[in-house]
């Protein structure tokens, strides 16, 4: 079976690459990524603290840098 198309219409919108992300949107994306990374690091720090077998006093001394 043959199909014959006598006419075709198409609409093409051209967008410049530089206009795809405005500086404001890019800044929001960067802030969201940085916040997600910070939350991940906080979670890792909390896990390390939970797994630390030293006493609270020993942990505080190590954090302050003083060894008595």
SVG drawing of the C-alpha trace seen along z (x, -y; Angstrom):
<svg xmlns="http://www.w3.org/2000/svg" viewBox="-2 -36 49 38">
<polyline fill="none" stroke="black" stroke-width="0.4" points="0.0,0.0 1.5,-3.3 0.9,-6.5 1.1,-9.8 1.6,-13.1 0.8,-16.1 1.6,-18.7 3.2,-18.9 3.4,-21.8 5.8,-22.1 6.6,-24.8 10.1,-25.0 11.1,-27.3 14.7,-28.2 16.1,-28.9 19.5,-30.1 21.5,-28.0 22.4,-31.0 18.7,-31.8 17.8,-28.3 18.7,-29.1 18.4,-32.6 21.0,-33.6 18.4,-33.5 17.3,-29.9 21.0,-28.8 21.6,-30.4 18.6,-28.6 19.9,-25.3 23.4,-26.0 21.9,-26.8 19.8,-23.7 22.8,-21.5 25.0,-23.1 22.2,-22.6 21.9,-19.0 25.6,-18.4 25.7,-20.1 22.8,-18.0 24.6,-14.9 27.8,-15.9 25.8,-16.6 24.3,-13.1 27.7,-11.6 29.0,-13.5 26.0,-12.4 26.6,-8.8 30.3,-9.0 29.4,-10.5 26.9,-7.7 29.5,-5.1 32.2,-6.8 32.8,-4.5 34.7,-7.1 33.1,-8.8 31.5,-12.2 34.3,-13.8 37.0,-12.2 35.1,-13.4 34.9,-17.0 38.6,-17.0 39.5,-15.7 37.3,-18.4 38.8,-21.2 42.3,-19.9 43.3,-19.7 44.6,-16.5 44.9,-16.6"/>
</svg>
